Amino acid sequence: MDMDDEEENPRPESEPVEIPIDGILDLHQFQPGDVKDLVPHYLDVCREKGILRVRIIHGKGTGALQRSVHSILSKLAGIVSYKTAMEDEGGWGATIVTLGPAAPESDVPAESDVHD
């Protein structure tokens, strides 16, 4: 067996990871650098789907990823609250986020739709 044949289809690190939008975001499968864009996007999609309680699993480790997640959450609009999860949901290895509802779509026409 040739050594090159051992991994026929390795997943390139840049290949997108498909994740379910179910209110649980497990960051273990992502690179730390992806978190800054991933967390806000995931929360936006959850809000659009009416999922207003989200569990973000960042793991316990050194706490660096938890601090990054909390820093991101502290700067986002539409976050009602976030807190460390209860023990049965991951304890300090996860954060529970409560989202505000999605803003209703405006009935006011966009500026480009208004004609003089």
N, C-alpha and C positions, 0 to 999 in steps of 0.2 A: 504494500500500500504506500503510495506516495504521500509525503507529509502535506502537500498542497491539497490533497483530497479530503483531509480530515474535516474541514469546515467548508461544505459546499456552498452554503448560502448564509454567511454571517451577516447580521443586521448592521449596516453602516450606522455610525453614531448620528449622522445627519438625517437619517430616514425618520419621517414623522411617526409618532406613536399614536395610535388611535385609542382614545380613552372613552369609556362610557360617561355620559352626563347623568349621573345618578345621585349626586350630592356627596360623593366620597372621592376625594382627589388624593391618590397615593403618589407622593413625590419620589419614592424610591426608584422608579424607572426613568427618571429624568436627570439630566446634568444640572448641577447647581446653578449654572449660568442661565438655564432656561426658566427658572422660577420667576424672575422679575416680570416676564411677559405672560407666562403660563397662568399664574394665579389670577390676575385681573381678568384675563380672557375667560377662564373657566367659570369664575364667579358671574361674569356677564351672561354667559350662556345659561347657567343655572337660573339666574334671575328671569331671563326670557322664558324659560320653561316652567316658571313658577316654583322652583326649588329654592326656598328661602333659608334653609338650614343646611350648611355644608360642613363636612368634616375634612380637614386637610391633614393628611398623615405625613409628618416630616421626620419621624423617628426621634430617638432620644439622643444618641451620639454625644457630641460635645455641646449641643444646643445652638450651634451656629446657624443651621438651617431654620430652626424655630425662630431665632432672632430676625433672620431675613424675612421670613413670612410675616411676622408681627410688624416689622417695619413697613412692608408693602401694604398690609391691611390698614395701618394707621394713616396712610396717605390716600386711601381710596374713598371716593364718594359712594354713598349708598350702603355703607356698612353700618348696621345698627349696633352690633357688638361683636367681640370675639373674646374667647377665653380658652384656657387649657381644658382639654377634654377630661371628663370623669374617668376613673380607672377602667371601667368596663368598655370605654371607647378609645383607649390608648393612653390615658393619663397624659403626662407631659410630652409624650411622643406624638400628640395630635392637638390640633386647634379646632374648636367649634366656632363657626362664623354664622352670625345671623344677618341676613340681607334685608334691606328694605325692598318693598315691591317695585317692580319696573314702573317707570313713569309712563302714564297713559300717552298714547300717541295724540299729538295735537290736531285739532280740527282746523287750525289756521293754515291756509295754504302757504306753501313755501314761496319765498320771494320770487323765484323764477316762474311760478305759476300765476302770479298776479300780473294782469295786463292793464295798461292805462287806457 
